[in-house]
Amino acid sequence: MINMAKVLYNLCKRNGTVMEYSITGSEVAELISCKKQDVYNSTSYGQMIRKEFYVEVVDRPLSRTKDLTLLLEYDRVCREILERCG
């Protein structure tokens, strides 16, 4: 069984106030007593949940390829900075 990283969301009120930071979709659904599908519809289509809340994605897992690409780029930039600074 593969352990997949979960997407994290901010739960916001209609006026833009963030109620909860960096929680999973299941936690959002439990916190405001809605279906998980409502959470995903809010992030995907901008739908309000119960006309009071919306959810925004704050942390999305990357693929192994993208992770590797980012790490290689970071390593390259670090080496370049070290070479220039002595």
KOLDODREN-630701 format. One record per atom (N, C-alpha, C): residue in three letters; chain; atom name; x negated, y negated, z negated. Coordinates in Angstrom, 1 decimal, m for minus. Layout:
<sites>
(site 'ALA' 'A' 'CA' (X Y Z))
...
</sites>
This chain:
<sites>
(site 'MET' 'A' 'N' (m0.8 1.2 0.0))
(site 'MET' 'A' 'CA' (0.0 0.0 0.0))
(site 'MET' 'A' 'C' (m0.9 m1.2 0.0))
(site 'ILE' 'A' 'N' (m0.6 m2.2 0.9))
(site 'ILE' 'A' 'CA' (m1.3 m3.4 1.0))
(site 'ILE' 'A' 'C' (m0.7 m4.5 0.0))
(site 'ASN' 'A' 'N' (m1.6 m5.2 m0.7))
(site 'ASN' 'A' 'CA' (m1.1 m6.2 m1.6))
(site 'ASN' 'A' 'C' (m1.1 m7.5 m0.8))
(site 'MET' 'A' 'N' (0.0 m8.0 m0.5))
(site 'MET' 'A' 'CA' (0.1 m9.3 0.3))
(site 'MET' 'A' 'C' (0.2 m10.5 m0.6))
(site 'ALA' 'A' 'N' (m0.5 m11.6 m0.2))
(site 'ALA' 'A' 'CA' (m0.4 m12.8 m0.9))
(site 'ALA' 'A' 'C' (1.0 m13.4 m0.7))
(site 'LYS' 'A' 'N' (1.5 m14.1 m1.7))
(site 'LYS' 'A' 'CA' (2.8 m14.7 m1.6))
(site 'LYS' 'A' 'C' (2.7 m16.2 m1.3))
(site 'VAL' 'A' 'N' (3.7 m16.7 m0.6))
(site 'VAL' 'A' 'CA' (3.7 m18.1 m0.2))
(site 'VAL' 'A' 'C' (4.2 m18.8 m1.5))
(site 'LEU' 'A' 'N' (3.7 m20.0 m1.7))
(site 'LEU' 'A' 'CA' (4.1 m20.8 m2.9))
(site 'LEU' 'A' 'C' (4.9 m22.0 m2.4))
(site 'TYR' 'A' 'N' (5.8 m22.4 m3.2))
(site 'TYR' 'A' 'CA' (6.7 m23.5 m2.9))
(site 'TYR' 'A' 'C' (6.8 m24.5 m4.0))
(site 'ASN' 'A' 'N' (7.2 m25.8 m3.6))
(site 'ASN' 'A' 'CA' (7.6 m26.8 m4.6))
(site 'ASN' 'A' 'C' (9.1 m26.8 m4.5))
(site 'LEU' 'A' 'N' (9.8 m26.8 m5.7))
(site 'LEU' 'A' 'CA' (11.3 m27.0 m5.7))
(site 'LEU' 'A' 'C' (11.5 m28.5 m6.0))
(site 'CYS' 'A' 'N' (12.3 m29.1 m5.1))
(site 'CYS' 'A' 'CA' (12.5 m30.5 m5.2))
(site 'CYS' 'A' 'C' (14.0 m30.8 m5.3))
(site 'LYS' 'A' 'N' (14.3 m31.9 m6.0))
(site 'LYS' 'A' 'CA' (15.7 m32.4 m6.0))
(site 'LYS' 'A' 'C' (15.9 m33.2 m4.7))
(site 'ARG' 'A' 'N' (17.2 m33.5 m4.4))
(site 'ARG' 'A' 'CA' (17.5 m34.2 m3.2))
(site 'ARG' 'A' 'C' (16.8 m35.6 m3.1))
(site 'ASN' 'A' 'N' (16.6 m36.2 m4.3))
(site 'ASN' 'A' 'CA' (15.9 m37.6 m4.3))
(site 'ASN' 'A' 'C' (14.4 m37.5 m4.1))
(site 'GLY' 'A' 'N' (13.8 m36.3 m3.9))
(site 'GLY' 'A' 'CA' (12.4 m36.1 m3.7))
(site 'GLY' 'A' 'C' (11.6 m35.7 m4.9))
(site 'THR' 'A' 'N' (12.2 m35.8 m6.1))
(site 'THR' 'A' 'CA' (11.5 m35.4 m7.3))
(site 'THR' 'A' 'C' (11.2 m33.9 m7.4))
(site 'VAL' 'A' 'N' (10.0 m33.6 m7.6))
(site 'VAL' 'A' 'CA' (9.6 m32.2 m7.7))
(site 'VAL' 'A' 'C' (9.9 m31.7 m9.1))
(site 'MET' 'A' 'N' (10.8 m30.6 m9.1))
(site 'MET' 'A' 'CA' (11.2 m30.0 m10.4))
(site 'MET' 'A' 'C' (10.2 m29.0 m10.8))
(site 'GLU' 'A' 'N' (9.7 m28.2 m9.9))
(site 'GLU' 'A' 'CA' (8.7 m27.1 m10.2))
(site 'GLU' 'A' 'C' (7.6 m27.1 m9.1))
(site 'TYR' 'A' 'N' (6.4 m27.0 m9.5))
(site 'TYR' 'A' 'CA' (5.3 m26.9 m8.6))
(site 'TYR' 'A' 'C' (4.8 m25.5 m8.4))
(site 'SER' 'A' 'N' (4.5 m25.1 m7.2))
(site 'SER' 'A' 'CA' (3.8 m23.9 m6.9))
(site 'SER' 'A' 'C' (4.4 m22.6 m7.5))
(site 'ILE' 'A' 'N' (5.6 m22.3 m7.1))
(site 'ILE' 'A' 'CA' (6.3 m21.1 m7.5))
(site 'ILE' 'A' 'C' (6.7 m20.3 m6.3))
(site 'THR' 'A' 'N' (6.9 m19.0 m6.6))
(site 'THR' 'A' 'CA' (7.3 m18.1 m5.5))
(site 'THR' 'A' 'C' (8.7 m18.3 m5.1))
(site 'GLY' 'A' 'N' (9.1 m17.8 m3.9))
(site 'GLY' 'A' 'CA' (10.5 m17.8 m3.5))
(site 'GLY' 'A' 'C' (11.4 m17.2 m4.4))
(site 'SER' 'A' 'N' (11.0 m16.0 m5.0))
(site 'SER' 'A' 'CA' (11.9 m15.3 m6.0))
(site 'SER' 'A' 'C' (12.1 m16.2 m7.2))
(site 'GLU' 'A' 'N' (11.0 m16.9 m7.6))
(site 'GLU' 'A' 'CA' (11.2 m17.7 m8.8))
(site 'GLU' 'A' 'C' (12.1 m18.9 m8.5))
(site 'VAL' 'A' 'N' (12.0 m19.5 m7.3))
(site 'VAL' 'A' 'CA' (12.9 m20.6 m7.0))
(site 'VAL' 'A' 'C' (14.4 m20.1 m7.0))
(site 'ALA' 'A' 'N' (14.6 m18.9 m6.4))
(site 'ALA' 'A' 'CA' (16.0 m18.3 m6.4))
(site 'ALA' 'A' 'C' (16.5 m18.1 m7.8))
(site 'GLU' 'A' 'N' (15.7 m17.6 m8.6))
(site 'GLU' 'A' 'CA' (16.1 m17.3 m10.0))
(site 'GLU' 'A' 'C' (16.3 m18.6 m10.8))
(site 'LEU' 'A' 'N' (15.5 m19.5 m10.6))
(site 'LEU' 'A' 'CA' (15.6 m20.8 m11.4))
(site 'LEU' 'A' 'C' (16.8 m21.6 m11.1))
(site 'ILE' 'A' 'N' (17.3 m21.6 m9.8))
(site 'ILE' 'A' 'CA' (18.5 m22.4 m9.5))
(site 'ILE' 'A' 'C' (19.7 m21.5 m9.1))
(site 'SER' 'A' 'N' (19.5 m20.2 m9.4))
(site 'SER' 'A' 'CA' (20.6 m19.2 m9.1))
(site 'SER' 'A' 'C' (21.1 m19.3 m7.7))
(site 'CYS' 'A' 'N' (20.2 m19.0 m6.8))
(site 'CYS' 'A' 'CA' (20.6 m18.9 m5.4))
(site 'CYS' 'A' 'C' (20.0 m17.7 m4.8))
(site 'LYS' 'A' 'N' (20.3 m17.4 m3.5))
(site 'LYS' 'A' 'CA' (19.8 m16.2 m2.8))
(site 'LYS' 'A' 'C' (18.4 m16.6 m2.3))
(site 'LYS' 'A' 'N' (17.6 m15.6 m2.1))
(site 'LYS' 'A' 'CA' (16.2 m15.8 m1.5))
(site 'LYS' 'A' 'C' (16.4 m16.3 m0.1))
(site 'GLN' 'A' 'N' (17.4 m15.9 0.6))
(site 'GLN' 'A' 'CA' (17.6 m16.3 2.0))
(site 'GLN' 'A' 'C' (17.9 m17.9 2.0))
(site 'ASP' 'A' 'N' (18.5 m18.4 0.9))
(site 'ASP' 'A' 'CA' (18.7 m19.8 0.9))
(site 'ASP' 'A' 'C' (17.4 m20.6 0.8))
(site 'VAL' 'A' 'N' (16.5 m20.0 0.0))
(site 'VAL' 'A' 'CA' (15.1 m20.6 m0.1))
(site 'VAL' 'A' 'C' (14.4 m20.6 1.2))
(site 'TYR' 'A' 'N' (14.4 m19.5 1.9))
(site 'TYR' 'A' 'CA' (13.8 m19.4 3.2))
(site 'TYR' 'A' 'C' (14.4 m20.3 4.3))
(site 'ASN' 'A' 'N' (15.7 m20.4 4.2))
(site 'ASN' 'A' 'CA' (16.4 m21.3 5.1))
(site 'ASN' 'A' 'C' (16.1 m22.8 4.9))
(site 'SER' 'A' 'N' (15.9 m23.1 3.6))
(site 'SER' 'A' 'CA' (15.5 m24.5 3.2))
(site 'SER' 'A' 'C' (14.1 m24.8 3.8))
(site 'THR' 'A' 'N' (13.2 m23.9 3.7))
(site 'THR' 'A' 'CA' (11.8 m24.2 4.2))
(site 'THR' 'A' 'C' (11.8 m24.1 5.7))
(site 'SER' 'A' 'N' (12.5 m23.2 6.3))
(site 'SER' 'A' 'CA' (12.4 m23.1 7.8))
(site 'SER' 'A' 'C' (13.2 m24.1 8.5))
(site 'TYR' 'A' 'N' (14.4 m24.4 8.0))
(site 'TYR' 'A' 'CA' (15.4 m25.2 8.8))
(site 'TYR' 'A' 'C' (15.7 m26.5 8.1))
(site 'GLY' 'A' 'N' (15.1 m26.8 6.9))
(site 'GLY' 'A' 'CA' (15.4 m28.0 6.2))
(site 'GLY' 'A' 'C' (16.8 m28.1 5.6))
(site 'GLN' 'A' 'N' (17.4 m26.9 5.4))
(site 'GLN' 'A' 'CA' (18.7 m26.9 4.8))
(site 'GLN' 'A' 'C' (18.6 m27.2 3.3))
(site 'MET' 'A' 'N' (19.6 m27.9 2.8))
(site 'MET' 'A' 'CA' (19.7 m28.2 1.3))
(site 'MET' 'A' 'C' (20.3 m26.9 0.7))
(site 'ILE' 'A' 'N' (19.8 m26.7 m0.5))
(site 'ILE' 'A' 'CA' (20.4 m25.5 m1.3))
(site 'ILE' 'A' 'C' (21.4 m26.1 m2.3))
(site 'ARG' 'A' 'N' (22.6 m25.7 m2.2))
(site 'ARG' 'A' 'CA' (23.7 m26.1 m3.1))
(site 'ARG' 'A' 'C' (23.9 m27.7 m3.0))
(site 'LYS' 'A' 'N' (23.5 m28.3 m1.9))
(site 'LYS' 'A' 'CA' (23.6 m29.7 m1.7))
(site 'LYS' 'A' 'C' (22.8 m30.5 m2.7))
(site 'GLU' 'A' 'N' (21.9 m29.9 m3.4))
(site 'GLU' 'A' 'CA' (21.2 m30.6 m4.5))
(site 'GLU' 'A' 'C' (19.7 m30.4 m4.4))
(site 'PHE' 'A' 'N' (19.2 m29.3 m3.8))
(site 'PHE' 'A' 'CA' (17.8 m29.0 m3.9))
(site 'PHE' 'A' 'C' (17.3 m28.7 m2.5))
(site 'TYR' 'A' 'N' (15.9 m28.8 m2.3))
(site 'TYR' 'A' 'CA' (15.3 m28.3 m1.1))
(site 'TYR' 'A' 'C' (13.9 m27.8 m1.5))
(site 'VAL' 'A' 'N' (13.3 m27.0 m0.7))
(site 'VAL' 'A' 'CA' (12.1 m26.3 m1.0))
(site 'VAL' 'A' 'C' (11.0 m26.7 0.1))
(site 'GLU' 'A' 'N' (9.8 m26.9 m0.3))
(site 'GLU' 'A' 'CA' (8.7 m27.2 0.6))
(site 'GLU' 'A' 'C' (7.6 m26.2 0.4))
(site 'VAL' 'A' 'N' (7.0 m25.7 1.4))
(site 'VAL' 'A' 'CA' (5.8 m24.8 1.3))
(site 'VAL' 'A' 'C' (4.6 m25.6 0.9))
(site 'VAL' 'A' 'N' (3.9 m25.2 m0.1))
(site 'VAL' 'A' 'CA' (2.7 m25.9 m0.5))
(site 'VAL' 'A' 'C' (1.5 m25.0 m0.4))
(site 'ASP' 'A' 'N' (1.6 m23.7 m0.3))
(site 'ASP' 'A' 'CA' (0.4 m22.8 m0.2))
(site 'ASP' 'A' 'C' (0.8 m21.6 0.7))
(site 'ARG' 'A' 'N' (0.2 m21.5 1.8))
(site 'ARG' 'A' 'CA' (0.5 m20.4 2.7))
(site 'ARG' 'A' 'C' (m0.7 m19.5 2.9))
(site 'PRO' 'A' 'N' (m0.5 m18.2 2.7))
(site 'PRO' 'A' 'CA' (m1.7 m17.3 2.9))
(site 'PRO' 'A' 'C' (m2.2 m17.3 4.3))
(site 'LEU' 'A' 'N' (m3.5 m17.3 4.5))
(site 'LEU' 'A' 'CA' (m4.0 m17.2 5.8))
(site 'LEU' 'A' 'C' (m4.3 m15.8 6.2))
(site 'SER' 'A' 'N' (m4.6 m15.6 7.5))
(site 'SER' 'A' 'CA' (m4.9 m14.3 8.0))
(site 'SER' 'A' 'C' (m6.4 m14.1 7.7))
(site 'ARG' 'A' 'N' (m6.9 m12.8 7.7))
(site 'ARG' 'A' 'CA' (m8.3 m12.5 7.5))
(site 'ARG' 'A' 'C' (m9.2 m13.3 8.5))
(site 'THR' 'A' 'N' (m8.7 m13.3 9.8))
(site 'THR' 'A' 'CA' (m9.5 m14.0 10.8))
(site 'THR' 'A' 'C' (m9.6 m15.5 10.5))
(site 'LYS' 'A' 'N' (m8.5 m16.1 10.1))
(site 'LYS' 'A' 'CA' (m8.6 m17.5 9.8))
(site 'LYS' 'A' 'C' (m9.4 m17.8 8.5))
(site 'ASP' 'A' 'N' (m9.3 m16.9 7.5))
(site 'ASP' 'A' 'CA' (m10.1 m17.0 6.3))
(site 'ASP' 'A' 'C' (m11.6 m16.9 6.7))
(site 'LEU' 'A' 'N' (m12.0 m16.0 7.5))
(site 'LEU' 'A' 'CA' (m13.3 m15.8 7.9))
(site 'LEU' 'A' 'C' (m13.8 m17.0 8.7))
(site 'THR' 'A' 'N' (m13.0 m17.5 9.6))
(site 'THR' 'A' 'CA' (m13.4 m18.7 10.4))
(site 'THR' 'A' 'C' (m13.6 m19.9 9.5))
(site 'LEU' 'A' 'N' (m12.8 m20.1 8.5))
(site 'LEU' 'A' 'CA' (m12.9 m21.2 7.6))
(site 'LEU' 'A' 'C' (m14.2 m21.1 6.8))
(site 'LEU' 'A' 'N' (m14.5 m19.9 6.3))
(site 'LEU' 'A' 'CA' (m15.7 m19.6 5.5))
(site 'LEU' 'A' 'C' (m16.9 m19.8 6.3))
(site 'LEU' 'A' 'N' (m16.9 m19.4 7.5))
(site 'LEU' 'A' 'CA' (m18.1 m19.6 8.4))
(site 'LEU' 'A' 'C' (m18.3 m21.0 8.7))
(site 'GLU' 'A' 'N' (m17.3 m21.8 8.9))
(site 'GLU' 'A' 'CA' (m17.4 m23.2 9.2))
(site 'GLU' 'A' 'C' (m17.9 m23.9 7.9))
(site 'TYR' 'A' 'N' (m17.4 m23.6 6.7))
(site 'TYR' 'A' 'CA' (m17.8 m24.1 5.5))
(site 'TYR' 'A' 'C' (m19.3 m23.9 5.3))
(site 'ASP' 'A' 'N' (m19.7 m22.6 5.5))
(site 'ASP' 'A' 'CA' (m21.2 m22.3 5.4))
(site 'ASP' 'A' 'C' (m22.0 m23.1 6.3))
(site 'ARG' 'A' 'N' (m21.6 m23.2 7.6))
(site 'ARG' 'A' 'CA' (m22.4 m24.0 8.6))
(site 'ARG' 'A' 'C' (m22.5 m25.4 8.2))
(site 'VAL' 'A' 'N' (m21.4 m26.1 7.7))
(site 'VAL' 'A' 'CA' (m21.5 m27.5 7.3))
(site 'VAL' 'A' 'C' (m22.4 m27.6 6.0))
(site 'CYS' 'A' 'N' (m22.3 m26.7 5.1))
(site 'CYS' 'A' 'CA' (m23.2 m26.8 3.9))
(site 'CYS' 'A' 'C' (m24.6 m26.7 4.3))
(site 'ARG' 'A' 'N' (m25.0 m25.8 5.2))
(site 'ARG' 'A' 'CA' (m26.4 m25.7 5.6))
(site 'ARG' 'A' 'C' (m26.8 m26.9 6.3))
(site 'GLU' 'A' 'N' (m25.9 m27.5 7.2))
(site 'GLU' 'A' 'CA' (m26.3 m28.7 7.9))
(site 'GLU' 'A' 'C' (m26.5 m29.9 6.9))
(site 'ILE' 'A' 'N' (m25.7 m30.0 5.9))
(site 'ILE' 'A' 'CA' (m25.9 m31.0 4.9))
(site 'ILE' 'A' 'C' (m27.2 m30.9 4.1))
(site 'LEU' 'A' 'N' (m27.5 m29.6 3.7))
(site 'LEU' 'A' 'CA' (m28.7 m29.3 3.0))
(site 'LEU' 'A' 'C' (m29.9 m29.6 3.9))
(site 'GLU' 'A' 'N' (m29.9 m29.3 5.2))
(site 'GLU' 'A' 'CA' (m31.0 m29.6 6.0))
(site 'GLU' 'A' 'C' (m31.2 m31.1 6.2))
(site 'ARG' 'A' 'N' (m30.1 m31.9 6.3))
(site 'ARG' 'A' 'CA' (m30.3 m33.4 6.4))
(site 'ARG' 'A' 'C' (m30.7 m34.1 5.1))
(site 'CYS' 'A' 'N' (m30.3 m33.5 4.0))
(site 'CYS' 'A' 'CA' (m30.6 m34.1 2.7))
(site 'CYS' 'A' 'C' (m32.0 m33.7 2.1))
(site 'GLY' 'A' 'N' (m32.6 m32.7 2.7))
(site 'GLY' 'A' 'CA' (m33.9 m32.3 2.3))
(site 'GLY' 'A' 'C' (m33.9 m31.0 1.6))
</sites>
